[in-house]
Amino acid sequence: MVYDTLSKEAHRGCGLYYEIYESCFIGLLRDHLSELNEADANRLRRYAESKGTKIDDASYSEALEAERECRAEIYREQM
């Protein structure tokens, strides 16, 4: 399943930080959706939403902001 494959890909680069995983995963889903025909894109979108993953613009923006805050906190802790 595409959803699970993209989730695993996002997990590999997140460093076990949920905020980084979430923004990466949503970004991967959105990129993949842009490559699908409308019927398949709608099917994947509905499946993602049934799993609790929102991929609309507002949710993606919130996820990106949470990732920025997380990375800033990681940076502060390493200083």
Order of alpha helices (4+ residues) and beta strands (2+ residues): alpha-alpha-alpha-alpha
